[in-house]
Amino acid sequence: MKEKIDLTKILTETRNPATLDIDVLPTIDMVRKMNDEDLKVPAAVREQLAEIAELIDIIAAAYKKGGRLFYIGAGTSGRLGILDASECPPTYGVSAEMVQGLIAGGLPAVFAAQEGAEDSLELAEQQLREKNLNATDVVVGLAASGRTPYVIAGLKFAKAVGCKTGSIACTNNSEIGLVADVAIELLTGPEVVTGSTRMKAGTAQKLVLNMLSTGSMIKSGKVFSNLMVDVQSTNKKLVERAKRIAIHATGCDYSVAEQAILTSGGSVKIAIVMIIAGVDVLTAKRALEENNGFTAAALKSLVKNG
């Protein structure tokens, strides 16, 4: 006999008393109720800022040692992890290996539901072994319900390997939280449509993932002021964005920014150091290397040495 799953203790599975009539409301009232529920999401995230900050510091420390970040999840949670990971290379100029998303059911699950895959106790370990998971890496498990077997098994394997681990759930006292080193529990409450965790729970997880990837990249020197100075110019829009970033950072005119980026081989960061410090490309590059890629620190060193 299969073990019965008790959903009564999972916050995301409870019924929302505010939306009992949502199926008979005029459309404007229906969307107003959806919006009212969405407004609860940022407040739920705010309650977990200390845990989010702790996990960001863990991830940034792993990057410094050459470690990687893995998100693991099923369904919507897994897709959100893959989405966040896929945005890191173009935004911050990092390798696609640095942040990776794994999903129960593999690649097909990104496009079509593979719901049974989340019950596997072997799949996450298999996927992480294929990635040569090691103790310098960080694994973050995502599960709105907080009880997905695929995620629990993956976190347990990661801990056995020696990895630091985190979890993101949308219920309190989550099972994945009991396994992880840092448990982020976003109490977004019952969904507009009962159990449809792609809604508030998905939004809350996305907000936290934004913070984890952005925060850890900032702490890795990928941002100067609030500018993405390691952006990859992979299309016409991004080529122009790179020039605008250099202009914002330095106050120079368009032609100066364009020439500096050309001279730097397309590196906005090197171009900024060249312009502000008034140095050649080799000096700017060396200053950045000596300061672990932090633009502000590189500029400070050049001023000090100059």
N, C-alpha and C positions, 0 to 999 in steps of 0.2 A: 504494500500500500504506500502510495506517495505521501510524503509529509505535507500536512495542510499548512498553508501560508496564512498567518494571521495578519490581515491588512488593517485591522481596527486600530492598531497602535501607530500606524504610519500617517503622519499629518497630511501628506499629499493625497491620500486615499479617502479622507473624510469628505462629507458633503457640505457644500457652502450654503448656509441659510439665506445669504443675500441674493442668490441667483436661482432660487427655486422656480421662479416664473419666467426665466429668460427665454423660454421657447415660445411665449405668447406675447412678448413685448414688442412695441413698435421698434423699428431698427435703430432709431436714434437713442432710445432708452436702453436697448441691448448693448450698444457700443459704449454708452456712458457707464454702464455697470462693469464692462470689461476694463475700461479706463480706471474706474474707481479701484478695482482690484490691483491693476498694474501699479498704482501709486504706492502700494504697500511694499513693493519689491526693494526700492532703494533703502527704506528703513530697515528691512531685514538684513540687507548687506551691511549697513552701518554698524549693526550690533556685532558683527564679526570682524571688524577692521583690525583688531589686535592679532587675531589668528591669521588673517590674510597677510599682514605685515611680517609676521614670523615666518610664514611659508615663503614669501618673496626673498627674505634674507637667506633662507636655506637654499633656494634655487640659485641665487646669485653666487653664493659660496661654491656651489657645485660647478657652475660655469667656470669659475676662476681656476678650478682644478682640472678642467677639461671634461667635466661631466655633462650629461644631457638631461633633458626633461621629457618624461613620457606621461601623456594623459591616457587613461584607460577608462572606457565606459561602454555602455550598450545603448542602442536606440538614439534618442535625441541627445542624451548626455555624451555619447561617443562621437556623434557628428559634431557637436559643439567643440569638443576637444580637437578634432581634426581641423575644423575651421580655424581655431585660434592658432594651432601649430603652423598651418599653411600660410598664414599671413606674416609670420616672423621673417622669413628670408627676404621678401621684397621690401619690407618696412625697415628692417634693421641690418640688412646685409650679412646675415648669418647663414651658415650651412643649413640645408634642409634636415640634416641629421641632428642638429642641436635641440630642436623642439619637435617632438613627434606625437601624433595621436593614433591610438590603437582602438579598434572597435570590435565588439563581439560579433562574429560572423564575417569579419574581414571586409575587403573592399566592396563586395556586393551589398553589404549592410548600409553603406553610405547612401545608396540610392533606393533601396527597397528594404522593408522591414524583415529582419531575420530574428524574430522575437525569441524563438527557442534557444538561440545561441547564448543568451544572457545567463542561462542556467548551467553552462559548462564550467566545471571546476578545473579543467585542464587547458582550455584554449588560451587564457591570458598568459599562463606560464610558458606555453609553447611559443607564443608570439614574442614574449620578452626574451626568451632564450635565443630566438632567431635574431634578435637585435643585439645579442651579446651583452645583455644587461650586466653592469658591474657596480661595485660599491660606491663609485663616484657619482652615479646617476641619481636622479630623483624621480619617483613615480607618484602621480596624483590620480586617485580614483574618483570617478564621477558617477553618482547615482542619486537621482532625485529621491527615490524611496529609501536610500541608504542601506539596502539589503541585497543588491544584485550579486549572486554567487560568482559570476565572472570577475567582478571587480574585487570582491573579498579575496578570492584565490590569488589574483594578481598582486594585491597588496601584501599578502602573506609571503608570496614567493620573493617579492622585492625586499622585504624585511629580512628574509633568510639569506639573501645575497649580501645584505649589509647596506642597502640603500636607505636614504631618508625618504619618508613617505608623507603624503597629505591626502585629505579626502574632502570632497564637496558633496554634501547631502542637503535635502530640503525638509528634513524632519529631525527632531531631537533624539538624543541617545541612539544614534544610528549605528548599525553593525559595522559599516566601513569606518566610522569614526573611532570605534573601539580598537581597530587594527592600526590605524594611521598614527604617525607621530604628531601630526597637526590636524585636528578635525575642524572643518569649517561647516557649520550647520545653519542654513538659511531658512528661517521659519516664515515662509511666505504664505502659509495657510492653505486652506482648501482651494482647489481650482474653480474657475468659473463653470467649467464642465468637469464633473467629478472624475478625478484620476488623469485628466489630460495634462500631464506634466511638461508638455512642450510649451505651455503657456507661462504662468508666473515662475514656476520652478526653472524652466529653460532660460527665461530672461535673467533670473538671479544668477544662475550658473555662468551665463555669458558675461555678466558684469564682473564677476569674480575672476574669470579667465582673462578678461581684459586687464585687470589689475595685476594678476600674476605675471603675465608675459611682459606687459609694459613696465611694471615696476622692476622686474629682474633685469630687463634690458637697460633701463635707466641706470641701475646700479652696476651695470657692466660697461658703462661708457658709451652707450649707443645714442645718447641724447645730450645735446649741448643747449643750455637754457631749456626751452621746450621744443627744440627743433630736432627732427630725425636725421642726424648728420651722417648716418651710414646707409641712407636710402639707396637702393639700387635703381639706376636709370635704365629700366628695361623697356620703356615705351616713351612716346613723344611727351605725354603728360608728365611723366616722372623726370624726364630730362629737363623740362621747364621748372618743375618743382625743385629740382636740385639747385638750379640757378637762383630761384627765389629764396631758398633756404640760405644760400651764401650771402645774398643781399640783406636779408633780415638779420643775419648774424653779424655782419660787418659794416653795414651802412654804405657799401660800395655801389657803384652804378652797374647796370646790366652788363656792359661790355667787359668790365673788370672781372665780374663773377664768371662770365662765360669763358674768358681766357684762362683764369685760374683753375677752373674745373678741367678744362682741356689740358693744361699743363700737368695737372695732378693725376691724369689718367682716369678721370671720372670720379675721383674721391672728393666729396663735398667737405669732409672733415679736414683733409690735407689742404684744400683750397682755403678754407676759413683760417687755418693757422698761418698759411702763407700771407694772406691779406692783412690780418690783424697784426702779426708779428713782423711783417716786412721781411720775410726770409724766403730762401729758395725752397724748391720742392723736397730736396734731400734733407735739409735741416728740419723742415716741418714734419716729414715722415719719421725721422729719427726721434724727434721730441715726443711724438705720439707713441711710438714704440716703447720709449723709456718710461712713459706714464700710462702704460697699459690701455692705450686708446682713449683716455679721458681728455677731451679737448680743453677744458678749463685748466686742468693740471699741466697740460703741455704748454699752453700759453703762459701760465705762471712761471714755469721753468725757464722759458725763453726770456721773459722779462727779467727774472732773477739773474740769469747768466749773462744777459746783455748789458 
